[in-house]
Amino acid sequence: MDKQRLAEVARSLVAPGKGILAADESFSTIEKRFKSVGITSSEQARRDYREMLLGTPGLGQFISGMILFDETLRQKGANGAPLLELMKSQGIIPGIKVDKGAKAMANFPQEKITEGLDGLRERLTEYAQLGARFAKWRAVITIGAGIPTLTCLEANAHALARYAALSQEANLVPIVEPEVLMDGEHTLERHFEVTERMQKIVFSELFEHGVYLEGMLLKPNMVLSGNERLQPAGVAEVARATLDCLRHTVPPAVPGIVFLSGGQSDVKATEHLNALNKMGPLPWQLSFSYGRALQAPALNAWRGEAGSVSAGQKALLHRARSNSAARSGSYAGE
């Protein structure tokens, strides 16, 4: 483990004014998103889409890193050059999703466990050789009647810690993502309770596995009321609850928090990040690692049409610039 290198990459990913573009959708997820705008998912369509995103002029001013799916890390653009070369020209650091997805947890109905530890050491070594400099693993926690159970929380936290240790062994910065879903009718207080508990267990496991905190990033959910509540919590309330939770759980040694958007609208995700960064000096950089909240406007503008590439890129750049402003609490609205 090269601690200096890990710390440098981690700090670069949360550099002031920049954040991470999550474009690591699995085949099934990208197929659903393409279908919503009338695009048939094919290897070429996926390549064209991600090449459109990466080719956005000026994107590197606001985006520090991009999380890729296995296919994208190996793909070549229309001109035959690897897509990684396009990223390098923008100064964007390549990252890679390494988990195999959340699957049903045996004997625990309605709960999930993320798989992918088998063979992970060898895959991480290959990804590092291909040019990746950081990795990501997502755990999924659902709130409902009688759930989440402690067993589910501990199993997912243990897997996150094992992944993080193996990533650092391969000199890849691990992004640790324990997502407590916003799906349901739960209150903000209930979401806070579960998020706080999960994050405390995660950092206990990270400590037990010897993970170097200065060389990792946390990708948490914001603390939100359930998306089925008639009166969701306001922006200021979400920001305060989220920050209180982080102060209870995240050691100051961690260089940055890169929030997931987790089903929020693109504008609401930016507003929440902006409110968080207005709350004064903090021990960590508060940044973003958004997928749909960055990509949705670009996908809707592009729709697979060659003549709409610039429109898609313009939409992406607007969202990236807006979230860049939110990094300093200076986002002034659309």
Summary of the structure (lengths in Angstrom):
residues: 334
radius of gyration: 18.7
end to end distance: 43.3
largest distance: 53.5
contacts: 1171
relative contact order: 0.15
helix: 49%
strand: 16%
